[in-house]
Structure formats: structure tokens, C-alpha cells
């Protein structure tokens, strides 16, 4: 199933720019490797924000948890820089459109 992830990052007050961006650099390298492996289908950094948006392919929630806990941010003890992470299951709009035909019948 395709899942959209939105992660908002915040630089801790006690972290230096070098420390914060070094962790993010390690995270970006892991993300590019996952993109190349097909685990991540698309990934973007929101312009002007410390926010990452990605679309993943997962079979179940266990895979989501496993992927999250393998990320450098978690492994290196910086999970606290993620202020908010949101997972949104996606479904093809064509499927929804077909379902609407039945729903519109009342």
C-alpha cells in the first residue's frame, strides 16, 4: 500500500547547525538509498520549511515501524528533532471514483 509521510523537523535549541545538518545529511543519504531501492517512491523537501514529504510502498504497519526505526535520526538518538510525523494511507483516485458510482445511488 502506498503511504504518504509528512515529517516536520525542528532544530533543538542546544544543537549546533553542524550537528543538526550532519544528522539530516545522514538521513538524506538513507532516503536516497531507499528511493533507489524502490522503498520510497517519491520524496520532497518542502521549500522554506524543515519538512519532508515522501510516498512509500509498504505491505503493512510492521514495515512502517521497521523503516522508521532504521532511519539514522532514530539510530543516532535524534528522534526528538522530528516534531511531528504523519502517515496517510493512499488509494488510487480511480478506485474512489468507481466507489462513488455506488454511493451516489443512495
Secondary structure by P-SEA (a helix, b strand, c coil): cbbbbbbbbbbcccccaaaaaaaaaaaaaaaaaaaaaccccccccccccccccbbbbbccaaaaaaaaaacccccccccccccbbbbbbbccaaaaaaaaaaaaac
